[in-house]
Amino acid sequence: MFNDLDEQIENTQGDIPTKIERLIRFAGVALLSALLFGGLYLGVVLLE
């Protein structure tokens, strides 16, 4: 009836991402952030 803590964590978290997956996700977030803020900066500079 009651699951132990490890089983509950597995059920709620799903698969644990590997190092490569975390690195790819971090690189994607960094690239999107750089594009977003770079575009905003360029837009402000071009308005002046």
NORVEN-V192626 format. One record per residue. N is the residue number from 1. RES is the residue in three letters. PHI is phi in degrees with one decimal (none if undefined). Layout:
N	RES	PHI
N	RES	PHI
This chain:
1	MET	none
2	PHE	-98.7
3	ASN	-83.5
4	ASP	-78.6
5	LEU	-61.5
6	ASP	-61.8
7	GLU	-67.5
8	GLN	-65.2
9	ILE	-64.8
10	GLU	-61.1
11	ASN	-68.6
12	THR	-87.0
13	GLN	-90.9
14	GLY	75.1
15	ASP	-74.4
16	ILE	-84.1
17	PRO	-67.1
18	THR	-80.1
19	LYS	-61.4
20	ILE	-64.3
21	GLU	-62.8
22	ARG	-65.2
23	LEU	-65.5
24	ILE	-64.4
25	ARG	-63.4
26	PHE	-63.6
27	ALA	-63.4
28	GLY	-64.1
29	VAL	-65.0
30	ALA	-63.9
31	LEU	-65.1
32	LEU	-63.2
33	SER	-64.7
34	ALA	-63.1
35	LEU	-65.0
36	LEU	-63.5
37	PHE	-70.5
38	GLY	-64.4
39	GLY	-65.2
40	LEU	-63.5
41	TYR	-62.5
42	LEU	-62.4
43	GLY	-62.1
44	VAL	-68.2
45	VAL	-65.7
46	LEU	-72.2
47	LEU	-73.7
48	GLU	-77.4
